[in-house]
């Protein structure tokens, strides 16, 4: 059964979601400095919020060590992520927003607390398993669909892959990818690698060419072909 979130504020929900997402990429515990950078707030404010979440048994928190979600906190965070990713999918598929436009809008919509609305949204979208950025959407039971993927930076010269996800959902990053013809489903082949700055030259769908920095290639996930 899903955790009852009615007593939680949007700010508390944002912290749970941030801890969840950071831990998915970097493991636990999640430090206050990392959270501060992710949420754009001060370490002192982060510490205060983590104490509140700990008092509500949503996280385990130790000063100078970091935070990790309790079972209840993980359930609440998973539900929030489900809402966010379903709303992103709706905005792209049904309202024709670009993948670069939807993250901040979904941040607002994810705080709607109607479970019935979310389940009807899921049904309306025909139960999507991945959102427009390639992130798995939890089902009604909180289960994720997993798949094999790797970072573009880990491919060797001559290898290729299909873009299945991105780590950075920011508008600047996604707009940059659009400008070099990289979107979900794009076929990328690595043509050359440069040891000096770890940038790579790639072809996209065998028709366009681009040189991508290491900062970009480590944030693109591909299914190797």
C-alpha positions in Angstrom: 0.0 0.0 0.0 1.2 3.5 -0.8 2.4 5.7 2.0 -0.1 8.5 3.0 1.5 11.8 1.9 -1.3 14.2 2.9 0.6 15.5 5.8 3.7 16.3 3.7 4.5 19.7 2.2 5.7 20.2 -1.4 9.1 21.1 0.0 9.3 17.9 1.9 8.3 15.9 -1.1 10.9 17.7 -3.2 13.6 16.6 -0.7 12.4 12.9 -0.8 12.4 12.9 -4.6 15.9 14.5 -4.7 17.3 11.9 -2.2 15.7 9.1 -4.3 17.1 10.4 -7.6 20.6 11.1 -6.3 20.8 7.7 -4.6 19.8 6.0 -7.9 22.9 7.4 -9.6 25.4 7.8 -6.7 24.3 5.4 -4.0 23.6 6.2 -0.3 23.9 8.0 2.0 23.2 11.3 0.2 25.2 14.2 1.7 23.9 17.6 2.6 26.3 19.3 0.2 25.0 17.2 -2.7 21.4 18.0 -1.8 22.2 21.6 -1.4 23.7 21.8 -4.9 20.8 19.7 -6.3 18.0 21.9 -4.7 19.7 25.3 -4.9 19.6 25.9 -1.2 22.0 26.3 1.7 23.5 23.4 3.6 22.0 24.8 6.8 18.5 24.7 5.3 19.1 21.1 4.1 20.2 20.0 7.5 17.0 21.5 9.0 14.8 19.7 6.5 16.6 16.4 6.9 15.9 16.6 10.7 12.2 17.1 10.0 12.1 14.2 7.6 13.9 12.1 10.1 11.4 13.0 12.8 8.6 11.8 10.5 10.5 8.5 9.9 10.9 9.2 6.2 14.7 9.1 6.2 17.6 7.8 8.3 19.8 10.8 8.9 23.1 11.3 10.7 24.9 14.6 10.8 28.1 14.7 8.7 27.2 11.3 7.3 24.1 11.9 5.2 20.6 10.6 4.6 18.9 7.6 3.1 15.3 6.8 2.7 13.4 4.6 5.1 10.9 2.1 3.6 8.1 4.6 4.1 10.2 7.4 2.6 11.1 5.3 -0.4 7.4 4.4 -1.0 6.5 8.1 -0.8 9.4 9.1 -3.1 8.5 6.4 -5.6 5.0 7.6 -5.8 6.1 11.1 -6.4 8.5 10.0 -9.2 5.6 8.0 -10.8 3.5 11.2 -10.9 6.3 13.3 -12.3 7.2 10.9 -15.1 3.6 10.3 -16.1 3.0 14.0 -16.3 6.1 14.5 -18.4 4.8 11.7 -20.7 1.4 13.4 -21.0 2.9 16.8 -21.7 5.1 15.4 -24.6 2.7 12.8 -26.1 -0.6 14.7 -25.7 0.2 18.4 -25.5 3.2 18.4 -27.9 5.7 19.9 -25.5 9.3 19.2 -26.3 11.4 17.0 -23.9 13.3 20.1 -23.0 10.2 22.0 -21.7 8.5 19.5 -19.4 10.6 19.0 -16.3 9.7 22.2 -14.5 6.0 21.9 -15.4 5.9 18.3 -14.1 7.6 19.5 -10.9 4.5 21.5 -10.2 2.0 18.9 -11.3 3.6 16.1 -9.3 2.3 17.6 -6.0 -1.4 17.0 -6.9 -2.4 14.4 -4.4 -5.3 12.6 -6.2 -4.4 8.9 -6.6 -7.5 8.4 -8.8 -6.2 11.1 -11.2 -2.8 9.5 -11.5 -4.3 6.0 -12.2 -6.6 7.4 -14.8 -3.7 9.3 -16.4 -1.7 6.1 -16.5 -4.6 4.3 -18.2 -5.1 7.2 -20.6 -1.4 7.0 -21.6 -1.7 3.2 -22.1 0.6 2.4 -19.1 3.9 3.7 -20.4 7.1 2.1 -19.0 9.5 5.0 -19.7 9.1 8.8 -19.7 10.3 11.2 -22.5 13.8 11.2 -21.0 14.1 7.4 -20.8 13.6 7.1 -17.1 11.5 4.1 -16.0 8.0 4.9 -14.7 7.0 3.0 -11.6 3.8 1.0 -12.0 0.9 1.2 -9.5 2.7 -1.2 -7.2 5.9 0.8 -7.3 7.8 -1.6 -9.6 10.2 -0.3 -12.3 11.0 -1.8 -15.7 14.8 -2.3 -15.9 16.8 -2.5 -19.1 20.4 -2.9 -20.2 22.0 0.5 -21.0 25.4 2.1 -20.8 26.8 5.6 -21.1 27.8 6.9 -24.5 31.3 7.7 -23.2 31.9 4.0 -22.6 31.6 3.0 -26.2 34.7 2.4 -28.2 35.6 3.8 -31.7 33.5 2.0 -34.2 30.7 1.0 -31.8 27.2 2.3 -31.8 24.1 2.5 -29.7 20.5 3.7 -29.7 19.8 6.6 -27.3 17.5 5.3 -24.5 17.9 7.9 -21.8 19.6 11.0 -20.5 20.8 11.8 -17.0 20.4 15.6 -17.2 16.8 16.9 -17.7 17.7 20.5 -17.8 16.5 22.7 -20.7 20.0 23.8 -21.6 21.4 20.3 -21.9 18.4 18.9 -23.9 18.4 22.0 -26.2 22.1 21.3 -26.8 21.2 17.7 -27.8 18.4 18.9 -30.1 20.9 21.1 -31.9 23.1 18.1 -32.8 20.2 15.9 -33.8 20.2 13.7 -30.7 16.9 12.6 -29.2 15.4 9.4 -27.9 15.8 6.7 -30.4 18.7 8.4 -32.2 21.4 5.9 -33.5 24.9 7.1 -32.6 28.2 5.7 -33.8 31.5 6.7 -32.3 33.9 7.8 -35.1 36.8 9.1 -33.1 38.0 9.8 -29.5 40.3 12.5 -28.4 42.5 11.7 -25.4 43.2 15.4 -24.6 39.7 16.2 -23.3 37.9 12.9 -23.7 35.6 14.4 -26.3 34.3 12.2 -29.1 33.3 12.6 -32.7 30.0 10.9 -33.5 27.5 10.4 -36.3 23.8 10.5 -35.6 21.5 8.3 -37.7 24.4 8.1 -40.2 23.6 11.5 -41.6 24.8 14.2 -39.2 28.2 14.6 -37.4 29.1 16.3 -34.1 31.9 16.5 -31.6 30.6 15.9 -28.0 32.4 16.8 -24.8 32.9 14.3 -22.0 30.4 16.2 -19.9 27.7 15.4 -22.6 28.6 11.8 -23.4 28.6 10.7 -19.7 25.0 11.9 -19.4 23.7 10.1 -22.5 22.5 6.4 -22.1 22.5 4.1 -25.0 21.5 0.5 -25.8 24.6 -0.9 -27.6 24.0 -2.2 -31.1 
